[in-house]
Amino acid sequence: MHEVSVANSIIDIIQSAIPKESNGYVCSVLIKVGALSSIEVDALQFAFDIVKARTLLAKAVLKMEIVEGKGQCTQCGCEFSMNSYAIPCPDCDSYLIKIIQGKEMKVISFELEDEG
């Protein structure tokens, strides 16, 4: 379950972005997860909820935006939606596909609340 290491990386990224003089806590985190990224979103949510304890993200809610998978045929140039890697081009049936969207996992933003 690599989602635990992904959750730890999300927390590390956010903690490094919080100003050292901050007295607040993170109340929400927004990430984008590609549909072709091999990340199981339910497992990531579960892992995040476990590893966030005892950090500035202990109260944080993880919000995930799923990015649709898109491919481009290297034979005819057709761009199309895809939800798995084993999909042929809808125009020419070629399996020579370049993934152009949907493999990413990005931390987009987080909200910091003052403690006081």
Residue pairs with C-beta under 8 A, 6 or more apart in sequence:
1 43
1 47
2 39
3 39
3 40
3 43
3 44
3 46
3 47
4 47
4 50
4 51
6 39
6 44
6 47
6 105
7 44
7 47
7 48
7 50
7 51
7 52
8 51
10 29
10 31
10 48
10 62
10 107
11 48
11 51
11 52
11 55
11 57
13 107
14 26
14 29
14 56
14 57
14 107
14 110
15 55
15 56
15 57
17 110
18 24
18 26
18 56
18 112
22 112
23 114
23 115
23 116
24 56
24 112
24 113
24 114
24 115
25 56
25 57
25 58
25 59
25 60
25 112
25 113
25 115
26 56
26 57
26 59
26 60
26 110
26 111
26 112
26 113
27 59
27 60
27 61
27 111
27 112
27 113
28 60
28 61
28 62
28 63
28 110
28 111
29 57
29 60
29 61
29 62
29 63
29 107
29 109
29 110
30 63
30 64
30 65
30 107
30 108
30 109
30 110
31 62
31 63
31 64
31 65
31 105
31 106
31 107
31 108
32 64
32 65
32 66
32 67
32 104
32 105
32 106
32 108
33 39
33 41
33 44
33 64
33 65
33 66
33 67
33 104
33 105
34 66
34 67
34 69
34 101
34 102
34 103
34 104
34 105
35 66
35 67
35 68
35 69
35 83
35 102
36 69
36 82
36 83
36 84
36 85
36 99
36 102
36 103
37 102
37 103
37 104
37 105
39 105
41 64
41 66
44 62
44 64
45 62
45 64
48 62
49 62
52 58
52 60
60 110
65 108
67 101
67 102
67 104
68 81
68 101
68 102
69 81
69 82
69 83
69 84
69 99
69 101
69 102
69 103
70 79
70 80
70 81
70 82
70 99
70 100
70 101
70 102
71 79
71 80
71 82
71 87
71 89
71 97
71 98
71 99
71 100
72 78
72 79
72 80
72 97
72 98
72 100
73 79
73 80
73 89
73 91
73 92
73 94
73 96
73 97
73 98
74 94
74 96
74 97
74 98
75 89
75 92
75 94
75 96
76 89
76 91
76 92
76 94
78 89
78 90
78 91
78 92
79 100
80 87
80 89
80 90
82 97
82 99
82 102
85 97
85 99
86 95
87 97
88 94
88 95
88 97
89 95
89 96
89 97
